[in-house]
Amino acid sequence: MPYELIAVLMFSCMMLMLFTGQRVFGAIGCVAVVAAILLWGDRGGYDLGFSAIIKVMRWYPLLTLPMFIFMGYILSESKIADDLYRMFHVWTGGMPGGLAIGTIGLMVLVSAMNGLSVAGMAIGATIALPELLRRNYDKLMVTGVIQAGSSLGILVPPSVVLVLYAMIARQPVGQLWLAGAIPGLMMAVLFVIYIAIRCRLNPKLGPTLSLKERAEISRAEKMRLLVAGLLPLAIFAVMMVPFVNGWTSLVESSAIGAMAAFVAAVLKGRMTWKVFETSTRQTLGITCMFMWIITAALAFGAVFDGLGAVRAIDTLFTDWLGLNPWFILILMQLSFLLMGTFLDDTAMLVIVAPLYVPLVGQLGFDLVWYGVLYTITCQIAYMTPPFGYNLFLMRAMAPPEIALGDIYRSIIPFVFVMLLALALVMIFPQVALWLPAKVYGL
C-alpha cells in the first residue's frame, strides 16, 4: 500500500474517532501507535509512544505551563481580578462605552495572568456581564465584548496555546510569546476603537455613569482602586522584566510569577486553604491534559514524518496543482476556521500540525510568524457560528435573558475586527516578528 494512502487512512481514522466523542489525546495517540505497530512491528510501535513520553518529560520549557496556570488561578480565585474590574469601572465609566472599554482592558490583564481564554470568559461572565447589564448596556454589545476580549488569552503572553505550538513546531517559546504580544495588544486596541466609535454614534449602547455616581467616588478612593487594580500588572512586570533583559530564563521567570501571585494573595489576606486547593487542582488537571495532548501529537507527527506525507502534500500543491505559497497558506487558515466550528484550539493544532507546520517551513514562511497566524485564526474560529467554542461557553455562563441567537449576532462585528487584525499581520509580518528580533538580536 502506498505511504500516501496510509497517511490518508490515519487521518481519516483519527477524525472518525474524534467525531465519536473520544478524548483528543486518546484518539490521536491510539491511531499513531496502532499505525506504527502495523508499519514497523511491535517494537517500533511501543518505542514510538515511549519516545514521545520521554521527549515531553525532557522538554525543560514545559515547566512554564503549570507555573503560569497556577499564577492565573491564584489571582482569579483570590478575587484580585475583581479589583481590576472595579478600577476600570471607576476610571472609564465617565465616557460612552467606558465600562465595555474597561472590560477589554480587564481581559488583556487577565490574559497576561493566565494564558487561557476560558479564564477570561469565566471572569468576564461572572464579574463584568452582570454589572454591564445592570448599567443598561446593550446586551448584544456586552456579550460580544466579553467573548472577543476573552479570546485574547490565547494570544497575549504567557499564552498556553503558544507553548503547545512551540513544542510541536520545535520553536522557542520566548520568541513566540514576544511575537504574540504586539498583535494581541493591536487587536485589543482595535476592539476599543470599535466600541468607542459605536457608542459615540449611539450612546444608548453604552451609557456613561451618572453624575451622581461619579461625584460619590472620592479622589482618594480612585487612587486606592488604581493601586489595587494595578497589582496584577506589577506581578506581570516582576515576572517578565528579568526575562526580557536576559537576567532569568523563561522557566525561572514563570516561577517568579507564580510566587509573586501567591505572595500577593497572602499579603492581601485572601490566601485561604480553599483558594490554594482549588488553584492547585485546576493547575494539575489542565497541565496533565496538555502533556497528554503533546505526547500524542509527537507520536502522530513521528509516523507522518516517517511516511513522507508532508513531502507528498507539498508536491501535490506546488508541483501538480501549481498553487502559489500564499494561496496555500490562505487555504490552511480557512481550514482552521472550518475546524474551529467543532474543535477547540489544542485539538485543531494537534490534528493538522504534522501536516501544516513542516509544510509552512518548506513553503519558505517563518514558523514563529505562522504560530501567531494560527493563534489569531483560532481566536476567530472560537467565535464563528454555528459551533464556535466560545459561543457555547458564553451560553453556559450568560443569564436567561441572553439567548443563543443574541450571542451569535453579538460576535459578528468583532469577527470582522479580528479578520482585519489577521490581514494586517499577514501583510506586515514585522508586526509579529519585530519584538522577538529586537529582544533576541535576530
Buried (B, 14 or more C-beta within 10 A) or exposed (E): EEBBEBBEEBBEBBBEBBEEEBBBBEBBBBBBBBBBBEBBEEEBBEBBBEBBBEBBEEBEBBBBBBBBBBBBBBBBBBEBBBBBBBBBBBBBBEBBBBBBBBBBBBBBBBBBBBBBBBBBBBBBBEBBBEBBBEBEBBBBBBBBBBBBBBBBBBBBBBBBBBBBBBBBBEBBBBBBBBBBBBBBBBBBEBBBEBBBEBBEEEEEBBBBBEEEEEEEBEEEEEEBBEEBBBBBBEBBBBBBEBBBEEEBBBBBBBBBBBBBBBBBBEEBEBBEEEBBEBBBEBBEEBBEBBBBBBBBBBBBBBBBEBBBBBBBBBBEBBEEEEBEBEEBBEEBBEBBBEBBBBBBBBBBBBBBBBBBBBBBBBBEBBBBBBBBBBBBBBBBBBBBBEEBBBBEBBBEBBEEEBEBEBBBBBBEBBBEBBBBBBEBBBEEBEBBBBBBBEBEEE
